[in-house]
């Protein structure tokens, strides 16, 4: 069945993989981006090459006006939205909490949690019966990321709580909510930690002995968004190689 999917932060990494995986399934795709218009446009072009409708829309997930405009544009282009993937997020330089300043903490929470809440609120207002919301959390919500990103872990813990609560809230309306917790995934977001070799350095802690790929995470996201997951709501799926 054709679905109309909106993914935030779709110009790179897991968001890009979700957009292209959805297009490969024949789903229409709208993706948001903040700064890299060229990368977002390239993803949209690649999606269109798969024979679907695609839009790249600039929107900052932390700005209410941008979020409203993003949903308006996607709905205008597709006649509605069936799936929202809440993916936009950041990490920052690895350090203990005692060394973090207020600006960093506030930015982390604003983008990763407040942005998720705003996006999810708009999805809850607009999705029809049979719709789905999928959040991108992190294995950090379980392990806490001590000495590196406890602020990031806390923000993703909030996303997990949001997934569980909103799943119960929207179930009577026939809208499903689920989450995916990626583990050590090979994407360029790790450069933001100040350690571009972070994936290679931590691979020994993964029972499967390797990092995951953005495409592997996207497969989990798209299954949760599909009719095949029709009795799954409020659930969070670990895609972490056993970590």
FENWOKA-V137415 format. One record per pair of residues at least 12 apart in sequence whose C-alpha atoms are under 10 Angstrom apart, sorted by the first residue. I is the first residue (numbers start at 0). J is the second residue. Records with the same first field share a line. If there is no record, write none. Layout:
I->J  J
This chain:
0->24  25  26  225  226
1->21  22  24  25  26  27  51  81  225
2->21  22  24  25  26  27  28  77  79  80  81  82  130  224  225  226
3->21  22  25  26  27  28  29  51  52  53  73  74  77  78  79  80  81  82  83  130
4->17  18  21  22  26  27  28  29  30  53  73  77  79  80  81  82  83  84  130  131  132  221  224
5->17  18  21  27  28  29  30  31  53  54  55  69  70  73  74  80  81  82  83  84  85  122  132
6->18  28  29  30  31  32  55  82  83  84  85  86  87  118  132  133  134
7->29  30  31  32  33  56  57  58  59  60  66  69  83  84  85  86  87  88  114  115  118
8->30  31  32  33  39  56  57  58  59  60  84  85  86  87  88  89
9->28  29  30  31  32  33  38  39  42  43  55  56  84  85  86  87
10->30  31  32  33  34  35  36  37  38  39  40  41  42  43  55  87
11->32  35  38  39  42  186  187  188  213
12->86  184  185  186  187  188  212  213  214  216  217
13->86  87  135  181  184  185  186  188  212  213  214  215  216  217  220
14->30  31  32  42  84  85  86  87  135  213  214  216  217
15->30  38  39  41  42  43  46  86  213  214  217
16->42  212  213  214  215  216  217  218  220
17->30  84  86  213  214  215  216  217  218  219  220  221
18->30  42  43  45  46  53  84  217  221
19->42  43  45  46  47  49  214  217
20->46  214  217  218  220  221
21->46  49  51  217  218  220  221  224
22->43  45  46  47  48  49  50  51  52  53
23->45  46  47  48  49  50  51
24->49  51  221
25->46  47  49  50  51  52
26->46  49  50  51  52  53  81  82
27->46  47  49  50  51  52  53  54  73  76  77  80  81
28->42  43  46  47  51  52  53  54  55  73  76  77  80  82
29->43  46  52  53  54  55  56  69  70  72  73  74  76  77  80  83
30->42  43  53  54  55  56  57  58  69  73  83  84
31->54  55  56  57  58  59  60  65  66  69  70  73  86  87
32->55  56  57  58  59  60  87
33->56  57  58  59  60  87
34->57  58  59
35->57
36->55  56  57
37->55
38->55
39->54  55  56  57
40->53  54  55  56
41->55
42->54  55
43->55  56
52->76  77
53->73  76  77
54->72  73  76  77
55->69  72  73
56->68  69  70  72  73
57->69
58->70
59->87  110  114
60->85  86  87  88  109  110  111  112  113  114  115  116  117  118
61->87  106  108  109  110  111  112  113  114  115  116  117  118
62->109  110  113  114  117  118
63->114  117  118  121
66->114  117  118  120  121
67->117  118  121
69->118  121
70->83  118  121  122  125
71->125
74->125
79->125  126  127
80->122  125  126  127  130  131
81->122  125  126  127  128  129  130  131  132  174  224  225
82->122  126  127  129  130  131  132  133  174  175  176  221  223  224  225
83->118  119  121  122  123  126  130  131  132  133  134  176  224
84->115  118  119  122  131  132  133  134  135  176  177  178  220  221  224
85->111  114  115  116  117  118  119  122  132  133  134  135  136  158  178
86->111  114  115  118  133  134  135  136  179
87->110  111  112  114  115  118  134  135
88->107  108  109  110  111  112  114  115  135  136  151  154  155  188
89->106  107  108  110  111  151  188  189  191  192
90->103  106  107  110  111  147  148  150  151  152  188  189  190  191  192
91->103  104  106  107  147  148  150  151  188  189  190  191  192  193
92->147  148  189  190  191  192  193  194
93->144  145  146  147  148  149  189  191  192  193  194
94->144  145  146  147  148  149  150  192  193
95->144  145  146  147  148  149  150
96->145  146  147  148  149  150
97->146
98->146
99->148  149  150
103->150
104->148  149  150  151  154
105->150
106->150
107->148  150  151  152  153  154  155
108->150  151  153  154  155  157
109->154
110->154
111->135  136  151  152  153  154  155  157  158
112->136  151  153  154  155  156  157  158  161
113->154  157  158
115->134  135  154  155  157  158  161
116->157  158  161
118->132
119->132  133  134  161  162  165  176
120->165
122->174
123->165  168  169  172  174  176
126->172  173  174
127->172  173  174
128->169  170  171  172  173  174  175
129->170  172  173  174  175  224  225  226  229
130->169  172  173  174  175  176  224  225  226
131->166  169  173  174  175  176  177  223  224  225  226  228  229  232
132->162  165  166  169  174  175  176  177  178  220  223  224  232
133->162  175  176  177  178  179  219  220  221  223  224  232  233  234  235
134->155  158  159  161  162  176  177  178  179  180  220  235
135->155  158  159  162  177  178  179  180  181  216  217  220  235  236
136->151  152  154  155  156  157  158  159  162  178  179  180  181  182  235  236  237
137->151  152  154  155  156  158  159  178  179  180  181  182  183  236  237  238  239
138->152  155  156  179  180  181  182  183  236  237  238  239  242
139->151  152  153  154  155  156  180  181  182  183
140->152  153  154  155  156  157  158  159  180
141->153  155  156  159  180
142->242
143->155  156
147->192
148->192
155->180
158->178
159->177  178  179  180  233  234  235
160->233
161->176  177  178  233
162->175  176  177  178  179  232  233  234  235
163->176  177  178  232  233  234  235
164->176  233
165->177  232  233
166->178  231  232  233  234
167->232  233
168->233
169->232  233
170->232  233
173->229  232
174->229  232
175->223  224  228  229  230  231  232  233  234
176->223  224  231  232  233  234  235
177->220  223  224  228  231  232  233  234  235  236
178->219  220  223  232  233  234  235  236  237
179->216  217  219  220  223  234  235  236  237  238  239
180->216  219  220  235  236  237  238  239
181->211  212  213  215  216  217  219  236  237  238  239  240  242
182->205  210  211  212  216  237  238  239  240  241  242
183->197  198  199  201  202  204  205  209  210  211  212  238  239  240  242
184->198  202  209  210  211  212  213  214  215  216  238  239  240
185->197  198  199  209  210  211  212  213  214
186->198  210  211  212  213
198->210  211
202->242
204->240  241  242
205->239  240  241  242
206->239  240  241  242
207->239  240  241  242
208->240  241  242
209->239  240
210->239  240
211->238  239  240
212->238
215->238  239
216->236  237  238  239
217->238
218->238
219->236  237  238
220->236  238
223->235  236
